């Protein structure tokens, strides 16, 4: 089964509205001819509508960086999937390590204490389910900390995350979902995961999907790698059989680097 590669840019907390629009405008002509790779950009919430307008009619789709499991109401600071759809989104990232409060680049103990945003696998699962219901497709992120990898616990951690994150989806939803394997120690550090090891973990994720949702879903589901992907290392990562795309942070903030990564997925 051939899976269409999917490259998504996670712009995190970067760029003003004007800068976001400028980046989208710069990227658009660079990737205009690309039909065999799916492309998305995920700007900050405040830039979504403006970027959505800038990329309208192009082959670049819009995504949110997080969402909530209610449609509206007294939930200060939250953005519902319906609001993301209204802003033009097709995609939403859920369970990113930076919303889970699992950091590789700052003091892990401090992150644990702060338990940023109260995110856990159960809330990641609720967000994904509710995103589906609202018509969005979730990019569900998972990944182990450096301390977990060093303790030989990578497979156990990923398996535990997936068992809860991917639970209870309908067949149609599971077919559509995208999973991003992002080892936390590789995010924003310049320390990319060895491509064979990234492929091995993505293969493990595919085997878990097979057990939970069946062989047809495992064949169809797209699994991205994320963590220090750049224009130099993307081609080798994307050549691996179980890696169907990339979730790109830092390198997505430069149009030419992001366009090169998209080119290496073709
Ligand atoms: P990075 O971030 O490419 O800057 O490492 C990836 C991510 O956090 O999605």
Boltz pocket constraint, residues with backbone or C-beta under 6 A from the ligand:
constraints:
  - pocket:
      binder: B
      contacts: [[A, 10], [A, 182], [A, 186], [A, 187], [A, 188], [A, 189], [A, 190], [A, 226], [A, 227], [A, 228], [A, 229], [A, 247], [A, 248], [A, 249], [A, 250], [A, 251]]
      max_distance: 6.0
